[in-house]
Amino acid sequence: MAFVQLVTFELCGGEYGIDINSINGIVKSKSYKVIKVPNSPKYLEGIINLRGRINPIFNLKKKFDMDDKTINEDSKIIIVNNEEATVGFIVDEVTDIFKLNDDDIESVPGSINGNDRAYIKGIANFEDRIILILDLIKTMSDDEVQQLRSISDMDMQ
C-alpha cells in the first residue's frame, strides 16, 4: 500500500494539503520583510531574502480570490520547490503533518473543471476532515513560472 505525507494548512477556514516532498521549508511570515514589486500581479505579495536567495512570495488568498486577504501574526510562508526555482506561498497557518494511504484520497469530481482542476490533485477524507490536496506550482501560469526562474536565479550580494 502506498502512502503520501501531507502538510496541511488553513486558508479562510478551509483546510488544504500539499505533498511534503515538494516543500523546501516553512517560515513565519513576520520574520521576513516582504519587498513589494511594482506593477506586479495583485497576488504577488513581493520578494524576500531567504538563505541568501531571492524568493517570490504569493498570497494564496489573493490568488484564489478569497474574501479575507489579510496577513496576520500566525501567517506562515510555505517554500515550495519548482525544479531549480523556489517560491513561497503565504497561508493562514500550518496545521498538521501526517501520512495518508493512497486509498484515502479521492479523485477530483467532474464538477470541478477548468484551471482549478489542474492544481487540485485530489481530496482527502481523513478523520472526518475534508482536505483539498494542491499542487501549488500548478496554480501559476507558464509565464509566471518562467519569471520565477529568473527571479530565483538572482543571489543577494
C-alpha positions as CSV (number, residue, x, y, z in Angstrom):
1,M,0.0,0.0,0.0
2,A,1.4,3.4,-0.9
3,F,1.4,6.4,1.4
4,V,1.7,10.2,0.9
5,Q,2.9,12.5,3.6
6,L,0.9,15.7,3.7
7,V,1.5,19.1,5.3
8,T,-1.9,20.7,5.9
9,F,-2.6,24.4,6.1
10,E,-5.6,26.7,6.6
11,L,-6.9,29.4,4.3
12,C,-10.0,31.4,5.4
13,G,-11.2,28.4,7.5
14,G,-10.7,25.8,4.8
15,E,-8.1,23.0,5.1
16,Y,-5.7,22.2,2.3
17,G,-2.8,19.9,1.9
18,I,0.5,19.6,-0.1
19,D,2.8,16.7,-0.5
20,I,5.7,17.2,1.9
21,N,8.2,16.2,-0.8
22,S,7.6,19.4,-2.7
23,I,8.3,21.6,0.4
24,N,11.7,23.3,0.9
25,G,10.7,24.9,4.2
26,I,8.1,26.6,6.3
27,V,8.8,30.0,7.9
28,K,6.9,32.6,9.9
29,S,5.9,35.5,7.6
30,K,6.5,38.1,10.3
31,S,10.2,37.0,10.4
32,Y,10.8,38.4,6.8
33,K,10.4,41.8,5.3
34,V,8.5,41.3,2.1
35,I,9.6,43.8,-0.6
36,K,6.8,44.9,-2.9
37,V,7.4,44.6,-6.7
38,P,6.0,47.5,-8.7
39,N,3.4,46.6,-11.3
40,S,3.2,43.0,-10.3
41,P,0.0,40.9,-10.1
42,K,-2.1,41.6,-7.0
43,Y,-1.4,38.1,-5.6
44,L,2.4,38.5,-5.8
45,E,3.0,39.8,-2.3
46,G,6.6,40.6,-3.1
47,I,10.1,39.1,-2.7
48,I,12.1,38.1,0.4
49,N,15.7,37.2,1.0
50,L,15.7,33.6,2.2
51,R,19.1,32.0,2.8
52,G,20.8,34.5,0.5
53,R,18.4,33.9,-2.4
54,I,15.6,36.0,-3.8
55,N,12.2,34.2,-3.4
56,P,8.9,35.5,-4.8
57,I,6.1,35.3,-2.3
58,F,2.5,34.7,-3.4
59,N,-0.6,35.4,-1.2
60,L,-2.7,32.3,-1.8
61,K,-5.9,34.0,-0.5
62,K,-5.4,36.7,-3.2
63,K,-4.5,34.0,-5.8
64,F,-7.7,32.1,-5.0
65,D,-9.8,35.3,-4.8
66,M,-10.9,34.7,-1.3
67,D,-12.6,37.5,0.7
68,D,-10.1,37.8,3.6
69,K,-6.7,38.7,2.1
70,T,-5.1,39.8,5.4
71,I,-1.8,38.5,6.7
72,N,-1.6,38.2,10.5
73,E,0.9,37.2,13.2
74,D,0.2,33.4,12.7
75,S,0.6,33.5,8.9
76,K,3.3,31.2,7.5
77,I,5.2,31.0,4.2
78,I,5.4,27.6,2.7
79,I,8.5,27.5,0.5
80,V,8.0,25.1,-2.5
81,N,10.5,23.6,-4.9
82,N,9.9,24.0,-8.6
83,E,12.8,22.3,-10.4
84,E,15.7,24.7,-9.7
85,A,13.5,27.6,-8.6
86,T,11.7,28.1,-5.2
87,V,8.7,30.2,-4.4
88,G,6.8,31.0,-1.2
89,F,3.1,30.9,-0.6
90,I,1.5,32.8,2.4
91,V,-1.1,30.8,4.3
92,D,-3.0,31.5,7.4
93,E,-1.5,28.7,9.5
94,V,0.2,25.3,9.0
95,T,-1.9,22.9,10.9
96,D,-0.6,19.3,10.6
97,I,1.8,16.8,9.1
98,F,0.6,13.2,8.7
99,K,0.8,10.1,6.4
100,L,-2.2,9.2,4.4
101,N,-3.0,6.0,2.5
102,D,-3.5,6.5,-1.2
103,D,-6.9,4.8,-0.7
104,D,-8.0,7.8,1.4
105,I,-7.5,10.2,-1.5
106,E,-10.4,10.6,-3.9
107,S,-10.1,11.9,-7.4
108,V,-11.2,15.4,-8.3
109,P,-15.0,15.4,-9.0
110,G,-16.1,16.2,-12.6
111,S,-18.0,19.3,-11.3
112,I,-14.6,20.9,-10.7
113,N,-13.2,21.9,-14.1
114,G,-11.1,24.5,-15.9
115,N,-7.9,25.8,-14.3
116,D,-8.9,24.7,-10.8
117,R,-8.7,21.0,-11.9
118,A,-5.1,21.5,-12.9
119,Y,-3.8,22.2,-9.4
120,I,-6.2,20.1,-7.3
121,K,-4.5,16.7,-7.1
122,G,-7.3,15.0,-5.0
123,I,-9.5,15.2,-2.0
124,A,-8.6,13.5,1.3
125,N,-11.3,12.2,3.6
126,F,-9.3,11.8,6.8
127,E,-10.7,11.5,10.3
128,D,-13.9,13.5,9.5
129,R,-11.8,16.2,7.7
130,I,-12.1,17.1,4.1
131,I,-8.7,18.3,2.7
132,L,-8.1,19.6,-0.8
133,I,-4.7,18.4,-1.9
134,L,-3.0,21.0,-4.0
135,D,0.0,21.3,-6.4
136,L,0.8,24.9,-5.6
137,I,3.2,25.3,-8.5
138,K,0.4,24.5,-10.9
139,T,-1.6,27.5,-9.5
140,M,0.8,29.6,-11.6
141,S,0.8,30.1,-15.4
142,D,3.7,29.1,-17.6
143,D,4.8,32.7,-17.9
144,E,4.8,33.1,-14.1
145,V,6.9,30.0,-13.7
146,Q,9.4,31.4,-16.2
147,Q,9.6,34.7,-14.3
148,L,10.1,32.8,-11.1
149,R,13.2,31.1,-12.5
150,S,14.8,34.4,-13.5
151,I,14.0,35.9,-10.0
152,S,15.2,32.8,-8.2
153,D,18.5,32.8,-10.1
154,M,19.4,36.1,-8.5
155,D,21.5,35.9,-5.4
156,M,21.6,38.5,-2.6
157,Q,25.0,40.1,-2.5
